């Protein structure tokens, strides 16, 4: 038991390191469900709930995981990825998944992982996430059953996006909006995924063919179809559906993938199919997609979700608190109730996005459960100190903004910054710009590297760690970086 506890502690440190190094979206989509199964004779066995995620991690993040695991586990020389239904878990015996059984289902269904586990004859487990399986044989990204139009908190900042989404789900987009393409853009955590998954669930319930993809899942599905020589079937299936929904479009990469996505857009739009796309920036800012895709997207209806105002934040906190309390045993709910003063405090001080509000409520409830004491305002302030700091610093900052200000600070040109030049001042400026890009944007390491002359993600990671180290040891570097940070946040 002691060995198991030690291994779990080490694995927690590995995941904490990954969470620091990767963007929030990448970590939540790819690594949150990754679990340690065994550590024996230099072999680390990791399990994931789906075959898609296994292949994705193996192809994209094997080297990064191996490097991070080597820091915590002795003599690690190999990592093996497993699907949880196929293993007898050594360290996480109560976790299971639906992988492997979904391809036998042929009707449009939102299938919970618990139901799929029973079909497969697996162990008992519960999970709020589910996979959407279209009746054309395609497996979409997981859906969260908590996401529905009824659970979406409406306010002035998101009312247009909600109205447009309901219009799409009711098959009225062409008549009401004059277009069968809806583009929703907003910074992270403001409800884009909630709306897209709500549309998917409601459309599936009406018997229409719809499928929801994250951009990374779409990419991987297409690449897998190419490698399996089933690309023609994949394209045919996608072009026969009624509705395609793609989330986090900013993560769509690869020339062939973008070309095929453009062909599918054209086919569905011209054939009166429905397209719903979400991204964390406007179409004009999606430079990596290429002119043809951006031109096609620009012809649709664009709606923006802006930062929530105080009233919406307050109602959101109330809704989150209610749903979180319903998960607790009845006799523990009264203890964890938040006072109106605490709810107001959260709403006033956490203004960035809904995920931070959710995180704040979770912290409060956890504190009451562990301490058996109600939350007072001083306690709330102490619990949320780091979230409040991040909120006050947050703004929509682009990598291009960071590069320009860093170039001005160190008197180097943009072309030098992204070039292969290795002079001391250029290297320092480049590393500082990469560091700030990781700290002040939601971009992944590969995305940042692409903006710095197509550098590898390991180069970006080295730069981030190097500047972190210098900030702690060199007062001059710390002052320079903090000055640039303040400039970026205030301008």
SEMARLO-66898 format. One record per residue: residue in one letter; y, z, x of N, C-alpha, C in turn. Coordinates in steps of 0.05 Angstrom, whole numbers, plus 5000, padded with zeros to 4 digits. Layout:
<logus>
AYZXYZXYZX
...
</logus>
This chain:
<logus>
X497650005017500050005000502550005017
X502350155040504750165058505349885069
X503249735077503649465087504949285067
X504049315042505149155020508149215016
X508849475017511549555014513349445036
X512349455061513849355084514249055081
X512148915072512348625069514448555047
X514348705026516348655004519148705014
X519548915029522248975040523148745058
X521348645074522048425092522748175076
X521148125055521647885039524347905024
X525048145016527648185003529948115023
X529548185048531648125068531747825073
X529447685072529447395074530947265052
X530547355027531947235004534947305005
X535647545015538447605017539847425038
X538447365059539447185079539846905068
X537846805053538046545040540346535021
X540746755006542946754986545646745000
X545846865024548346845039548846565051
X546746435059546946185073547245945055
X546245965030546145735012548245774990
X548945554977550745574954549345714931
X550845814913549745964890547845784874
X548745534868547045364852544345294865
X544445234891542045174905540145404906
X541245644911539545884913538245934885
X539845934864538845994837536745784828
X537245534834535445324825532845304841
X533045354868530745304885529445554896
X530845774900529745994914529346254898
X530746274875530546524860527746584851
X526146374845523346404835521346404857
X522246384882520346374905519446664912
X516846704914515746964919513746964942
X513647194956511747224978508947294967
X506947154975504147214967502547354989
X502847265014501447405036502747345062
X502247525081503147495109500847575127
X499447375138497047435153496647245176
X496347345200495647185224497646955228
X500247015225502246815230502746615208
X501346645185501646475162502946625139
X505246515131506646615107505946445084
X504846565062504346415038506446485017
X507846285007509846314987509046174961
X509646294938508946164913511346104896
X511045894880513145804862511945744835
X513445734814512345694787511645404780
X512645204794512144934787511444764811
X510044544805509244354826511744214837
X513544154819516044024828517544194849
X517744454843519244624862517744654888
X515144664887513544674911514144434929
X513944194918514443954934517343934944
X519144024927521944014935522544194958
X521644444957522044634979520644535005
X518244435001516744345025518144115039
X519343935023520543695035523343745045
X524843935033527643965039528244225055
X526744435051527644695062525444835078
X523344695086521144815101522244935127
X523744785143524644875169526545115166
X528345105146530145335142528645585135
X526745565117525145795109523545905132
X522445735148520945825172522745975191
X525145875195526946005214527846275204
X528346295178529246555167526946755166
X524546665159522146845158521546955186
X521946795206521346885234523147115242
X525447145230527147365236526047635226
X524547625204523647875192520647925196
X519047715198516147735201515347665230
X513647825242512847785270510847545272
X511247385293509247175300508746975278
X510746915262510346705241510546435253
X508446265249508545995259508045785237
X507445875213506845675192507545795164
X508545615147509045695119507445515101
X506245635081504745475061505845535033
X506245325017507345354990505045324970
X504945514951502845514931504145514903
X502645424883503445444856502145694844
X503645864831502646134825500146134807
X499845934790497445934774494945884790
X495345774815493045704831492245914851
X493646144851493046344871492446614858
X490946784872490647064864492747214880
X494947294866497147404881496447664894
X497147684920496647934935498948124934
X501348024933503648194934505148204907
X504748004890506147994864504147934842
X502348124836500148064818500948034789
X503348094782504048074753505747824747
X505847644767507447404762505647164759
X506246994740504646744736506546534727
X505546294723507346074714505745874699
X507245664690506145454673505445204688
X505645204714505244954729502444854725
X502344594723499744454723498744394695
X499544544674498444494648500144314630
X502644274638504444144619503943844617
X502643724637502243434634500243354613
X498843544601496943484579498343474552
X500843564551502243574525503743314521
X503543194498504742934494507042924474
X507343134458509543124438512043254449
X514343174438516843294445516743594439
X516943764460516544044456518244204475
X519244434466520344624484518144844487
X516744844509514345014512515045254529
X514645494519515145724535513045754555
X513745884578511745914599509446094590
X510046284573507946464563505946304547
X506946124529505045964513503345784531
X504645654551503145484569501045634584
X501645884592499646044606497246094588
X497646144563495346184545493745924542
X495045694541493545444539491845404564
X492945494587491445464612489345684616
X489445894600487546104603488246294625
X490846304632491746474654492246754646
X493346914664493947194658496347214640
X496747454629499047494610501547534626
X503647404617506247434629508347344609
X510847424614513047334596515347234614
X516747044603518946924618520746784597
X523346814600525146704581525646404586
X524746304609525246024615523045854604
X523645594599521645414588522145134599
X520144964597520344694607520444504583
X522144304585522344104564520543874571
X518643814554516643594558517143384537
X518043144546518742934527516242784519
X516342654496513942514487513542244500
X515242184520514741944536513442024562
X512542274565510942354588512642464611
X515242494608516942594629517242894627
X517243034649517643324650520443374660
X522143484643524843544651525143814665
X527543884671528144144684527744364664
X527344614674526944844656529244884637
X528644964613530745054594530645354591
X532945474586533145754582533445804552
X531645944539531645974510534046144501
X535446274519537846424511540246234506
X540045984516542245804513542045654486
X543945704469544145564443547045564435
X547645394415550445384406551245644394
X549445784381550146044368550746254388
X549646244413550246444433552546364451
X553746134447555946044463558546174452
X560046304470562546444461564846244463
X566046174440568145974440570846094444
X572545944458575346014463577045764467
X579545804472581345574475580545414500
X579345534520578745394545576245214542
X574545264522572145104520571644984492
X573545004474573144914447572644614445
X574044464461573644174460570844094470
X569944224491567344174502565144244482
X565544474468563544554448563544364425
X565844284415565944094393564643834400
X565243734424564043474432560943504435
X560043734445557143774448555743784421
X556943924402555743934375555743654362
X557843504368557943234357555643064368
X555143094394552942944406550243024394
X549843284391547343384381546843294352
X549043254337548843174309548842864306
X548642724329548442434329550942304317
X553342424323555842324312557742244334
X556842224359558642174381560041904379
X558541694371559641424369561741414348
X561141534325563041524302565541704308
X565041944318567242144321568842114347
X567442034369568742024395569041734405
X567741544392568041264401566541194426
X564741374435563141314459560541474458
X558541364470555941504472555441614499
X557641664514557441794540559442024540
X558342264545560042514547559842624575
X562142664587562342784614563843044613
X562443264620563543534619563943624648
X566343714655566843804682568244074681
X567444244700568544514702567544644728
X568944844739567944994761565345144753
X564045254772561445384766561845624747
X559745664731559645904715561245904689
X562145674680563845664656562445554631
X559845494633558345424609557345144607
X557544984628556644704627553544694621
X552044844636549144844633548444954605
X549845154596549345264569549545044548
X551744884550552144674530550044454532
X549344364556547444154559544644234549
X543944484555541244574546541244624516
X543544704505543744734475543344464462
X544644254473544343984462541443894463
X540143944486537443854489535543994469
X535844254466534044404448534444304419
X536944274411537544194383536543904378
X536943734398536043454395533043444393
X531643604410528643604409527643704382
X529143904371528244024346528543814323
X530243624326530643414305528643184308
X526943194329524942994332525742754349
X528142764361529042534377528142564406
X527942344420527042344448529442404466
X529342644479531442724497530242864520
X531542854543530542994566532943094583
X532643334593534743464609533743484638
X535443394657534843414685537243544699
X536643704720538643754740538643514758
X540843474772541043234790538843244811
X538243474821536243504842533443434831
X532843524806530343464794530043164788
X532243044779532242754774531642604800
X533042694822532542574848529642594857
X528642834855525842874864523842724847
X524342714821522542564803522442264810
X524842154816524941874822523641814849
X524141994869522941954896519941984894
X518942174878516042204874514841964861
X516241844842515241604829515141374848
X517041354866516941144887514541184905
X514141434914511941484933509241454919
X509141504893506541484878506241204866
X508141024872508040754861508040744831
X509540924819509740934790512640894782
X514340784799517140764794517740594769
X516340374766516740204743516240354717
X514140514716513540674692515640884688
X516541014709518641214707521241094695
X522040864706524440734696524140654666
X521740554659521240464632521440704613
X520240924621520241164604523141264600
X524741274621527441374619529141194601
X528640934603530340744588529540724558
X527340864551526440854523527241104508
X528541294521529241544507531841514491
X532241704473534741704458537041834473
X536442034489538542184502537642274530
X539342234549538942334577541242524583
X540542764593542542964600542043034630
X544143014646543943064675546043274682
X545143494694546843714701547443714731
X549743824739550443844767550343574781
X551643374770551443104781552543084809
X554243284818555243274845553143294866
X550643374858548443404877546743154879
X547542934864545942694865546442544891
X544342494906544642364932542442154935
X542841974955540841774961541641504948
X541841294964542841044954541140934931
X538440934935536740814914536840984889
X537041254892537141424868539741364853
X541941344867544541284853544441014840
X543240814853543040554841541440564815
X539140704816537440714792538840874770
X540341084777541841234757543841054744
X545140884759547140704748545840504729
X543440404736542040214719541240354692
X540340604694539540754670542040804653
X544240874665546740904650547340654634
X547340434648548040174635546140114612
X543540164617541440094597541740264572
X542140524576542340704553544940664538
X547140634553549740604539549740334524
X548840124537548939864523546939854500
X544840024502542840024480543240244460
X545740354459546540564440545040824444
X543940864468542841124475545141314482
X544441574484546541774489546241884518
X548441904532548442024559550342264558
X549442484569551142724573550842814602
X553142824616553142894644555043124649
X554343304667556043524674556343534705
X558643614714559243644742561343854746
X561643944771563544154777566344044785
X566643774782569143654788569543404771
X571843284772572443044756570942804767
X570842594752569542344761570942244786
X573642254787575142154810574342304835
X573542554833572842714856569942684865
X568342534849565542494856565242254874
X566542264897566642034915563841944925
X562042134928559442074939557741904921
X558441884895556841734876557241434879
X559441354890559941064893561640964870
X562940734874564940624855563640544829
X561240424830559940324805559240544786
X558040764796557340984778559941114768
X561841154785564341284775565741114755
X565740854759567040674739565640694712
X563040704712561540724687562040994673
X562041214689562541474678565441494667
X567241364679570041374671570541254643
X568541084634568840964608567941144585
X566941384592566141564571568241764563
X567441954546569242164537569042394557
X571342474568571442694588572642944576
X571243164579572343414569572143624592
X574143784594574243984615573944264603
X572544434617572544724611574144864632
X576245004624577945144642577245434643
X578645584661578145864664578646014637
X576946204630577246344605579746524605
X581046544582583246734580582247014575
X584047204573583247484570581547534545
X582447424522580947464497578147364499
X577747124511575047004513573347174532
X574647264554573147434573572147694560
X573947804544573248054530570948014511
X571047804495568947744476566347674490
X566647544513564247474529562847734539
X564447914549563348174559561948314536
X563148324513561948454490559248324483
X559248054483556747914476554547954497
X555347954523553347994544552248284542
X554048474538553148754536551148784513
X551748664490549948684467547248574474
X547148334485544648204491543048354513
X544448464532543048614553541948874543
X543449004525542449254514539949214496
X539848984483537548924466534948904482
X535248854508532848834525531749114533
X533449324529532549594537531049724514
X529449924521528150094500530250214482
X529750254457531650354438532950614446
X531350794458532351064465534251054489
X534350824503536050814527538650654521
X538950544498541250364493543850524490
X543850744477546350894472547550984499
X545851064518546851154544548350924558
X547350684555548450454570550750314556
X551550404532553750294518556350314535
X557850094537560350104552562650164533
X564450334542566750404526568650174525
X570450184505572449974502574249954527
X574850184539576550184564575150044586
X572550084589571049954611570849654606
X570349574580570249294573572849154580
X575049294573577749184579578149154609
X577149354624577449354653576049114665
X573549064656572048834666573448574659
X574348554634575648304625578248244640
X579748464647582248424661581848354690
X579748454702579448424731577448214740
X575648124723573747914730574547664714
X575947484727577147264712576046994721
X574146994740573246734751571446574733
X569146704725567246554708565346744694
X563746624676561946784660559646914676
X558846784697556746904713557547164726
X560047174735561047424747561347644725
X562047564701562247754679559447864673
X557447684673554647764668553747954690
X554347884715553648054737554948334736
X557448334727558848594724557548774703
X556748654680555448814659552748914669
X551248744683548548824693548849064712
X550849054729551349274748551949534733
X553549514712554349754697551849874683
X550249704670547949804656545949924676
X545549794698543649894718544550164729
X547150194732548250454742547650674722
X548150624697547650834677544650904675
X542950704678540050744676539050914700
X540250864723539351004747540551284750
X543051314741544451574744544251754719
X543451634697543451784671546151894664
X548251744671550951824666552551584656
X554451634637556051414627557951304648
X558951054644560750934662563651014655
X565051124675567851184672569450964687
X572050964683573750754696573650774726
X573851014738573551024768570850924778
X568750984763566050884771566050574768
X567150474746567150184742568650044765
X570950154773572450044795570850034821
X569450254826567850264851565550054850
X564350034827562049844824562949554827
X565249494817566149214817568149134839
X568349314859570349264880570048984893
X567648914900567248664914567648424895
X566748454870567148234851570148184846
X571648404844574548374840575848244863
X574948304888576148174911575547874911
X573047804904572347524903573947374882
X574347504859575747384837578647334844
X579947524857582747494865583047274885
X580947224902581147014922580446734911
X579046734888577846484879579946284869
X579546034875581045814864579545564870
X580345344859578945094863579844974889
X578245014910578844914937576944694945
X577944484955576344254964575944264994
X573744145003573244135032575543975046
X576543775032578743615043581243785048
X581743975030584044165033583644335058
X581244435061580644605084580944445110
X579844205111580044035135582943985142
X584643925123587443865128588944095140
X588544335128589944575137588944655164
X586344635169585244705195586344515216
X586444255210587544055229590444125236
X592044205216594744275221594944525239
X593144715234593244975249592544925278
X590544755284589644725311590644465324
X592344325309593644085320591643875329
X589643815311587743605316587843415292
X586943175295586942985273584343005257
X584442905232582042905215579842745228
X580542515240578442345253577142495276
X578642655291577442815313575643035301
X576443145279574943365267572143275259
X571943035248569342945239567842765259
X569042735283567842575303565842725320
X564842605341562942735358564342865382
X566942875383568342995406567643285410
X567343365435566443635442568543795458
X571043715457573043875471573244145457
X574144345472574144625463575644665437
X578044545435579744595412578544445387
X577444205391576244065369573744205358
X572044305376569644445368570444695353
X572444845362573245085349574345025321
X576044815319577144745293574844655274
X573044505284570844405267569144645257
X568544835274566845065266568345235246
X570945275250572545425230572645285203
X572945025204573044875179570344885164
X568144865179565544885167565145165155
X565945365170565645645161567145685135
X569645595134571245635109570145465086
X569045235092567845065071565545215058
X563945355074561745505064562645755048
X564745885058565646135045567346095020
X568845875020570845834999570145614978
X567845474982567045284963564145334955
X563245194934560445224926558645014937
X559644864957558144644969555744754985
X553544604985551244675000551644605030
X549944705047550144635076549944335081
X547944195068547843905072550343755063
X551543845040553943725030556243765050
X556544005060558644055080558243885104
X555743875114555243705138555943415134
X555443315110556143035103559142985105
X560743185099563643165100564743195129
X563043265147563843295175562343095193
X562342845185561142635201558142625199
X557142695175554242685169552642855188
X553643095193552243285210549943425195
X547943505210545543635198546343915188
X544844015167545544275156545144505176
X543444465196543044675216545644705234
X547044485238549544495253551644655237
X551744615211553544765195552845065195
X550245115193549345395193550045535219
X549745385242550445505268553445565269
X555045385258557945425259558745675242
X557545695219558145925202557446195216
X555046195228554246445242556046495267
X556746285281558446315304561146425297
X562446325277565146425269564846705257
X562746765242562247035233562147225256
X560747155277560547325301563247355315
X564747135317567347155331569347325315
X569247305288571047465272570547765277
X568047835281567448125286568048215315
X568348025333568748105361571348015373
X572647815361575147705373577447735352
X579347905359581547955340583147705335
X583547545355585247305352583947105333
X581347065336579846885317579946995289
X579547255286579647375259582347335246
X584547355262587247325251587647035243
X586746845260587146565254585646485228
X583146565226581546495203582646615177
X583446875179584547005155587146875147
X588746785166591346655159590846395144
X588846235154588145985141587046045113
X585346245111584246315085586446385065
X588346555074590546635056592246385047
X592646215066594145965060592645805038
X590045775042588445615023588445744995
X588146004994588046144968590646144954
X592846164969595446184956596845924950
X596045704964597445454959596545314934
</logus>
